[in-house]
Amino acid sequence: MARLVLVGLPATGKTAVAKALADAWGCAYVDTDALVEERVGCPASQYLRRHGEVAFRDQELDALREALAKDAVVSTGGGIVTTPRARTLLTVEPTYWLDCELDVIMQRLGEDDRPLLADDPRSALERLREQRSAWYLEVSRARIDASGTLEQVTRRVLDAAQKDEK
């Protein structure tokens, strides 16, 4: 069983916070996108473009199952919650939703290759937030403000996780 799972829109800091938590706890860190890339032999963005979102989500679900079986902090792809089977798996795990204002996300995005945001990133993010927020809420024990420094956000997640242990 995973120690903790992070969900949220792209560029909310899931990867950086998961790595920081894993370092703090002295455990493994697992990224579901990295697992997908290992499985398919190419970057997740390239696989998504070539094979479509349905095929990508199937690979992502398999990666999630593998990640959750480890004693690790898990960061997920932003769209993991679009798959009902993934939501079922996440609801029984200590899952936390990282969320912040779109302006913060836009600053963090940079030049990343993200096919679902390609043409108009801001509009795409607004649409994804509208589509996914209820799912993030459904699977999460808490919504964490992901604005601020890595240290601040990591502390917020740690505080939320400690409250849940009580």
URFENVEN-V269798 format. One record per backbone hydrogen bond with DSSP energy under -1.0 kcal/mol. NH is the residue of the N-H (numbers start at 0). CO is the residue of the C=O. E is the energy in kcal/mol with one decimal. If there is no record, write none. Layout:
nh=NH co=CO e=E
nh=NH co=CO e=E
//
This chain:
nh=2 co=71 e=-2.5
nh=3 co=71 e=-1.2
nh=4 co=93 e=-2.5
nh=5 co=73 e=-2.6
nh=6 co=95 e=-2.4
nh=11 co=8 e=-1.1
nh=16 co=12 e=-2.7
nh=17 co=13 e=-2.4
nh=18 co=14 e=-2.4
nh=19 co=15 e=-2.1
nh=20 co=16 e=-2.7
nh=21 co=17 e=-2.5
nh=22 co=18 e=-2.4
nh=23 co=19 e=-2.3
nh=24 co=20 e=-2.3
nh=25 co=21 e=-1.1
nh=26 co=21 e=-2.1
nh=27 co=70 e=-1.1
nh=29 co=72 e=-2.6
nh=31 co=74 e=-2.6
nh=34 co=30 e=-2.0
nh=35 co=31 e=-2.3
nh=36 co=32 e=-2.4
nh=37 co=33 e=-2.2
nh=38 co=34 e=-2.2
nh=39 co=35 e=-2.6
nh=40 co=36 e=-1.8
nh=46 co=42 e=-2.4
nh=47 co=43 e=-2.7
nh=48 co=44 e=-2.0
nh=49 co=45 e=-2.4
nh=50 co=46 e=-2.9
nh=51 co=47 e=-1.8
nh=55 co=51 e=-1.9
nh=56 co=52 e=-2.9
nh=57 co=53 e=-1.8
nh=58 co=54 e=-1.9
nh=59 co=55 e=-2.7
nh=60 co=56 e=-2.3
nh=61 co=57 e=-1.9
nh=62 co=58 e=-2.2
nh=63 co=59 e=-2.4
nh=64 co=60 e=-2.3
nh=65 co=61 e=-2.0
nh=66 co=62 e=-2.6
nh=67 co=63 e=-2.8
nh=69 co=66 e=-1.6
nh=71 co=69 e=-1.6
nh=72 co=27 e=-2.3
nh=73 co=3 e=-2.8
nh=74 co=29 e=-2.5
nh=75 co=5 e=-1.6
nh=79 co=76 e=-1.8
nh=81 co=78 e=-2.3
nh=82 co=79 e=-1.3
nh=86 co=82 e=-2.2
nh=87 co=83 e=-2.2
nh=88 co=84 e=-1.8
nh=89 co=85 e=-2.6
nh=90 co=86 e=-2.1
nh=92 co=89 e=-1.5
nh=94 co=92 e=-1.9
nh=95 co=4 e=-2.7
nh=96 co=141 e=-2.5
nh=97 co=6 e=-3.0
nh=98 co=143 e=-2.6
nh=104 co=100 e=-1.9
nh=105 co=101 e=-3.0
nh=106 co=102 e=-1.8
nh=107 co=103 e=-1.9
nh=108 co=104 e=-1.9
nh=111 co=108 e=-1.6
nh=113 co=111 e=-1.0
nh=116 co=113 e=-2.2
nh=117 co=114 e=-1.1
nh=123 co=119 e=-2.7
nh=124 co=120 e=-2.8
nh=125 co=121 e=-2.3
nh=126 co=122 e=-2.3
nh=127 co=123 e=-2.8
nh=128 co=124 e=-2.8
nh=129 co=125 e=-2.2
nh=130 co=126 e=-2.4
nh=131 co=127 e=-2.8
nh=132 co=128 e=-2.2
nh=135 co=131 e=-2.7
nh=136 co=132 e=-2.5
nh=137 co=133 e=-2.1
nh=138 co=134 e=-2.0
nh=139 co=135 e=-1.1
nh=140 co=94 e=-3.3
nh=143 co=96 e=-3.8
nh=145 co=98 e=-3.2
nh=152 co=148 e=-2.5
nh=153 co=149 e=-2.7
nh=154 co=150 e=-2.2
nh=155 co=151 e=-2.1
nh=156 co=152 e=-2.2
nh=157 co=153 e=-2.6
nh=158 co=154 e=-2.8
nh=159 co=155 e=-2.3
nh=160 co=156 e=-2.7
nh=161 co=157 e=-2.5
nh=162 co=158 e=-2.0
nh=163 co=159 e=-1.8
nh=164 co=160 e=-1.3
//
